[in-house]
Amino acid sequence: MEQALQDICLPGGKCFGCGSANEDGLHIKSFWSDDGQFVIAQYQPDAKYSSGFKNALYGGTIASLIDCHSNWTAMAFGYRADGRAPGTLPLIASVTGSLTVKYLKPTPMDGVLHLKAWVEGEVGRKTRVLCELGTGDVLTAVGDAIFVRIDPGLFE
């Protein structure tokens, strides 16, 4: 079975959205798409992340999903641009420089969410990532973010 980028690169990660070691987190798992053009993920919402409206996911959770998945996309494309496998040293790490989320319609909670992200432009110290989130063929939110490479020694 293929390992998620998070488990390859940072198995002790404590980030709320993507940290494998955060027992209260969302535990996003990101993978290269079969064609290698995108980084993809699936997420099954938990009822505790309801917006309070019938069958609609809380917008902050949507932003967290897009943010973390997009960050792993920037890092995965960074490894590729460096010509090396994810997880090889030195670790590539980045943080969110900016994030814009557009909520297109309510995101239902009763099905699996799909995320698809890719780098727009050049991979570098600052990398722009676009991300789509939705269910089935219905796009419910999109993200546009800039990620900034940092010293990986800043992680715990």
Secondary structure as UniProt FT lines:
FT   HELIX           5..9
FT   TURN            11..12
FT   TURN            16..18
FT   TURN            20..21
FT   TURN            23..24
FT   STRAND          30..32
FT   TURN            34..35
FT   STRAND          39..43
FT   HELIX           47..49
FT   TURN            54..55
FT   HELIX           59..81
FT   TURN            82..83
FT   TURN            86..87
FT   STRAND          93..103
FT   STRAND          113..119
FT   STRAND          126..135
FT   TURN            136..137
FT   STRAND          138..150
FT   HELIX           152..154
//
